[in-house]
Amino acid sequence: GENVEQHPSTLSVQEGDSAVIKCTYSDSASNYFPWYKQELGKRPQLIIDIRSNVGEKKDQRIAVTLNKTAKHFSLHITETQPEDSAVYFCAASNQGFKTIFGAGTRLFVKA
Amino acid sequence: EAGVTQFPSHSVIEKGQTVTLRCDPISGHDNLYWYRRVMGKEIKFLLHFVKESKQDESGMPNNRFLAERTGGTYSTLKVQPAELEDSGVYFCASSRGETGWFFGSGTRLTVV
C-alpha cells in the first residue's frame, strides 16, 4: 500500500544551525504535501505546505522543496532556535482526501 | 474562530469496556477526519467524513470501531469492546476542502 517514509527519526542540532527533514512518498497521485509541528502536549499545527505544481516554497526560516520525479520532499529550517524543538510530521495527500503521514522526526535544538 | 475541540482529553478504561470520543470541528468545515497515533509511531488515518457521509473509512482497524457524524456537525468515535492495542492518541481534524487540516488536541486513550 501507499506509505510515507520520514528521516531521520531524531535530529539534534545546535542553535543557529540548519535542520533538514526528508520524506519520500509512494503514491504518484499525491499532490499536496503539508508539514506539521507538534510541541509537547499540544496539537499538531500546520507550519507550511506545498502543492505538486510548485518545486519550492519559503516562509521566513522555513522552506519546503519537492521533487516529484523522485517523490521526495524536504523541510528546511534555518537559524534554528530552541523553540523549534518539537516533533515534525510530513504528509502526502491525494486531493486532500487520502492522506498518509510520516512517522515523525523529533527535533532537538540545543542552546 | 474556535478551533477543533475533542473530548475527553484523557480516558482510562478497562479492556472490554466501551469508550466514546467526541470531536467538534471548526464551524463550516465539511471535512472531518479521525487519526490515531499509537506508541509514538506515525499518525494513521482512520476515516474521513464529508458532511455526514463517510468518504473513506479504509483506515478503520476493525468492526469494534464505529464513527458517526449525524447532521454533519460533531462526530463521535466509539470503541466497543476496547482492547489493549487500542491505546493511543486519537486526533480529529477538520478542513473546508483541500487546504491544510486543523487538528484537535487529541484524546489519549489508555486501555488497561
Interface residues (C-beta under 8 A of the other chain):
Chain A: V4 Q6 Y32 P34 Y36 K42 R43 P44 Q45 L46 D49 F89 S93 Q95 G96 F97 K98 T99 I100 F101 G102 A103 G104
Chain B: G3 V4 N31 Y33 Y35 G40 K41 E42 I43 K44 F45 H48 Q55 D56 F91 S95 G97 E98 T99 G100 W101 F102 F103 G104 S105 G106
